[in-house]
Amino acid sequence: MTGLLVGGNSGDFWSLSMDERRRLMTLGVEGARGRVPVIACTGAFLAPAVIELAQAAAEAGCAGVMVLPPFFYRPNADDIFAHYKAVSDAAALPMMLYNFPANSVPVMAFDLIERLADLECVVAIKETSGNYATFYKILTLVGERIHVFCGQMVRFGVPALIMGAPGFIDTNPNLWGAGSVELYQAAMSGDLVRARALQRKALALHELVAGGGKNTYNWVKTGMTLVGLPGGVARLPQRPLTAEQVEDLRRGLEELGIVGPG
């Protein structure tokens, strides 16, 4: 593991109060103990809230922030640029853009990402469209100026790393940390036989916790608890897994070799 991101989608940032998000930043930095950098997700609908959270991240000792575009009301490209510029002008930390059209609604067009890459504080983007062609296009457009992280390690982490991504940021490493690191190391060292096997396992794990219309975040939190890393319980409107679902998850993790027989 080369870094931590706190308060992202998997951390249910949208269900937390501002005080809880600040506390999470502090806990992340304290837990890292200087061993790896901590990035804080400071996404919010309004730029002043993003700026407030970014300032809190700096005070907590975070190394940078990840910022979603404004969501729900479908802002246009100029709206999104103005949002990021306001944050960049006020931020005290390096900023990572976050392209996640499935959840944040607006699609960040290629020409917009090129404009945003020139903002002073922008140093990276997490590209989570789930489309390899989109990832690769963004890599070719701005990869010489900013870091392009793969947000879909479970689908094409190995190809992304081979083609120049500096790393990945995804949900499943929360419960498959060692395996995710091994996938990264295999790809970066050129051990493609091992890397392909781990990529297949990553996709199988993704199907286990996200396939069939499952709420990924709740299944991952429960999976974390099953592997000995208590993930807590998501707040409404998410609901706890049933006993039958927990057993299905445990059995699936056992089949993947992520937990022992139990």
N, C-alpha and C positions, 0 to 999 in steps of 0.2 A: 504494500500500500504506500502510495507516495503523497497522499493528501486526504483531507476530510472535507466534505461539504455538509453543512448543517442547515436545517430548516428549509430543505427543498421540498419537492412534491412528496417524496417518501416520508418527509418529516411533517406532512400535513400543515404547512405554513399557513394555509388559508383558514385553518380552524383555530389558530393561536392568537392570543392578544398580543399587543405590542410589547408588553412587559414580559410575556412568556417567550417571545422571539428574542428579546435581548438576553434573557436568562439562558436560553439555549446556546447563544453565541459564547457566552462566558463559560458554560459547561464544556462546550466543544474545545475551546482553547485550553482549559484546565486539563481536560482528558488527554489532549495531544501532547502536553508537556514539552512543547518545542520539537518533538520528533518529526512532525510533518506539518506543512502549512494547513491552515483552516480557512475555508472559503464559506461565507455566509450568504444564503439566499435572502435578498432584501426586496424581492418582488412585491409590489402592491399596486393598486389601481391608480393612485394619485402620486405624482412625483414628490410632493413634500413628505409623504410617508416613506417613500423609498430613500430619500435623502436622510431622514431622521434615523432610519434603520442602518444606513451605511455609516453614519457617524457613530452609532452605537457599536457597529462591527469594528470600526477603527479603535474605539476606546477599549473594546474587549480584547484586542490584540490579534484580530483576524488579518490574514494576509491579503484578502480581496473579497469582492462581492459578486454575486451572480444576480442579474436583473432580468426579469420577464418584461416583455412589452406590456403596455396597458391592455386589459382584456375586456371581454363581454360586449362592449358597444361597437366593436369592429372598427378601430381607428384606422385611418388611412396612413400611407407611408410618411407623409409630412408630420402627422400627429405622433407617430412612433419615434421619428427622428427627434422631434422637439422634446419628447419625454426623456429619451436617453441623453440628449444634450444637456438638459437641465440637471440631470443626475451627474453627468460627467463634469459639468462646470462646478458642482458643489461637492463632489465626492473627494474623500481624502485617501481612497484606496483604488488599486487597479480594478477594472470592471470586466466581467464576463457577460457577454450577451447570451440570451437563451431563446433559441428558436424551437418552440414546442407547439406547433399549430393544433395538434389534437386537443390540447387542454387550454392553451391561452387564446385560442380562436384566430387572431390575425396571422396570416402567413407572411413571414418576412421575405419579401421578394429579393432576388439576387442583387439588383441595383441598390436596394436599401441597405443590405448588409455591407456592400462595398462602401457606401457613404458612412455607415456607422463605424466601420473599421478605422476610419480616419479620426474619430473623436479621441481627444487626448488621453482619457483614462481607459479606453477600451484596449484590452490586451488579448482577449480570447472570446470564443463563442462555443457554447454547448449546442450541438446540432442534433435535434431529436425529432426530426420529421419521420424517421423510420424508413426512409427511402435512401438507398445507397447512392443512387444517381444524384440526388439532391446534396447529400453529404459531399460527394466527390466534386461536384460543381462548386460548392462553397470553398472547398479546400483549394481548388485551382484558382479561384478568384482572389481569396484573401489570405491564403496559407503562408504567403511570404511576409505578411504584415502582422497577423495575429495568429494565436494558436487555435486550431479547429479541433475541439474534443468531440469524440463520438458519444452520442447519448443513447445509442442502441447497441451496446456491447453484446447483448444476447443474440442479436441478429447478424451483425457483421463486424464485430470487434476486431477479429484477426485481419480481415482485408483493410479495415480502416487504419490499423496500426502499421501495416506493411506499406501503405500508401502515404504515410506521413503524419497521421494523427499522433499527438504527443501522449495521448492516453484516452481513457473513457470515463464517463460519469453515468452510472446507471443505478437502477433500484436493486437488482438481485445481489450485488456484492454485499448488501446489508446482511444477508444470511449465507452467502457463499464467498466470504472474503478471501480465504486462502486460495480457493479455486480460481477466483477472478485474477488474483495476483499471478498465479501460475500461468493462466492464459496470456496475460500481458508479457510475462517473461519468455514464454515459449515463442510468441510471435516476434518479439524484439530480438531474440537470439537466433532466429532462423530455423528453429525446430518445428517445421511445419506439420510433421506427422502428429506430434503432440498437440500443437496448436489447433489443428483441425478437429481432433478428438475432443478437446476442451470446448471448442466452439459448438460442436454438436450437443455436448452436455449442457452448455449455457442455454441453448435454445430449448432443450427438453425441460430444463428448470423453469424457463419463462412460460412454457405451455402449462406446466403444472400450476403455477401461481397466477396466470393471467388468461389462460384459455377458457373458452366456453362462457364468456361474459363475466368472469370473476372480477371482483374488485381487487386489483393487484396489491394495493397498499395494505389492505387488511390481511390478505393471505401472506404477504411478506412479513408483516409484523408477527403473525402467529408462527410462521416458519422460523423467525429469529428466536422466539421463545423455545421452540422445539430443539434448536441446536445449542441452546444454552446462552443466548444473548437476548434477554427479555426485551421484546419490542413494544410492550404495552398494548393498549387497545385503542383503535381509532374512534374518534367521536362521531356522533350522528352528523350527517345521515348515514355514515358507514355503521355497520352492525357487526357484532362478534360472529365468528364462525360457529356453526352448529357442531355438536360432538361428532356427528358423522363426517362433516367436512374436515374437522381437525384430524380425524383418523385417516381420511383419504390423503390429506397432506403429509401426515407422518409416514404413511406407507409409500407415497411417491418419493419422498426424500430418502427413505431407506433404499428404494430401488436404484436411486441415483448415487448411493454411497455417501450421501451427505450427513446422514445420521445412522447410528448403528441399530441393530434389531432391538425392538422394545415392545 
